[in-house]
Amino acid sequence: MPALVNFWSIVLTLDTEEMTMGRLAGKVALITGGAGGCGLAASELFAREGAKVAILDLPTSDGANVAERIEQAGGSACFIATDVSDATQVQRGVQEAERRFGAVTVLMNHAGTIEVGPFLDTCEDDWDRLMAVNVKSMFLVTRAVLPGMIAAGGGSVICTSSISGVVGTPMEVLYCTTKGACHMFSRAIAVEFRQQNIRSNAICPGFIGTAHGRRELELLREHGTVISDDMLQNMQGRLCDPIEVARTALFLASDDASFVNGAHLFVDNGYTAA
Ligand SMILES: NC(=O)c1ccc[n+]([C@@H]2O[C@H](COP(=O)([O-])OP(=O)(O)OC[C@H]3O[C@@H](n4cnc5c(N)ncnc54)[C@H](O)[C@@H]3O)[C@@H](O)[C@H]2O)c1
């Protein structure tokens, strides 16, 4: 009988450990734009799943409070104020993240913004700004993170793209162009770094109920590209919830996605399937 009791107590201990360890236990995650919208949802979820989370977001963001809340809830997080379109700030930000938590093994390139307007009214500055925030940031941050990730034995890179990477929307030529670039950035990284045990995938959400998503819909309507509530209902049923993007990112970050590499994972409830 004592042997039987011992057996069950070992099984129960293992179960409890597995449950409390989390799907990202032992991983260090760096999330750009991790203080707002889906980035915030991912920061909180990744921390709950056991990752140490470095949030790189603008100095004006809520990053410090987000990191503090995570720590108070028993997780590990830090906020490093960084404009991820700026090379010097990125270099410093990634070094600081590595100093705090060690090599980054999960990178979520999420920071991004929107530009809506008639193509013929857009100027060179609009192009440069959007390319810098949505695309150059991925180049800068990924380039800074990869040496450490390779030395650590591998990891997962997740790039937030959009349905706009494959669907053209009037008034969004610049935005669609940046998301097309995110699509191929994540795919080419997947191929070049496969032998170093690094996976790279893109998440492509439809319209999400975040500041970015609401502003996008408002601006499109202002410029006459009417995406009415009825149309949205037909195309994707409802607005996507930020946690639905975060859960997809969790899957790609975790070892559950160990053979998923170079994928474009659409989180759009069939928007692009129609
Ligand atoms: N919301 C949508 O409908 C939608 C749909 C598809 C894809 N996306 C993509 O999701 C990403 C962000 O969307 P969200 O809905 O979570 O938006 P959000 O606006 O709620 O959050 C974006 C976060 O990025 C940060 N950020 C912006 N510029 C930055 C910079 N230069 N440096 C550091 N941080 C910066 C912001 O401060 C903010 O915290 C973008 O890449 C966007 O293209 C959004």
The ligand as an ORCA input file, in Angstrom:
! r2SCAN-3c Opt
* xyz 0 1
  N      -5.930     46.088    -35.473
  C      -6.133     45.507    -36.625
  O      -7.255     45.487    -37.169
  C      -4.985     44.801    -37.291
  C      -5.265     43.886    -38.318
  C      -4.204     43.223    -38.924
  C      -2.912     43.454    -38.510
  N      -2.671     44.346    -37.513
  C      -1.282     44.581    -37.125
  O      -1.110     44.451    -35.715
  C      -0.054     45.325    -35.272
  C      -0.523     46.289    -34.179
  O      -1.842     46.243    -34.085
  P      -2.737     46.354    -32.764
  O      -4.107     46.201    -33.309
  O      -2.254     45.475    -31.684
  O      -2.452     47.896    -32.524
  P      -2.344     48.897    -31.340
  O      -2.280     50.212    -32.036
  O      -3.410     48.660    -30.337
  O      -0.931     48.519    -30.706
  C       0.254     48.749    -31.387
  C       1.402     48.906    -30.393
  O       2.605     49.177    -31.146
  C       3.275     50.258    -30.538
  N       4.117     50.957    -31.506
  C       3.716     51.677    -32.582
  N       4.780     52.200    -33.195
  C       5.881     51.817    -32.505
  C       7.273     52.046    -32.638
  N       7.764     52.812    -33.623
  N       8.107     51.490    -31.739
  C       7.632     50.744    -30.725
  N       6.333     50.474    -30.550
  C       5.453     51.008    -31.430
  C       2.166     51.140    -29.978
  O       2.634     52.036    -28.977
  C       1.181     50.110    -29.466
  O       1.453     49.747    -28.131
  C       0.402     46.088    -36.492
  O       1.524     45.428    -37.019
  C      -0.793     45.987    -37.429
  O      -0.433     46.139    -38.764
  C      -3.667     45.018    -36.882
*
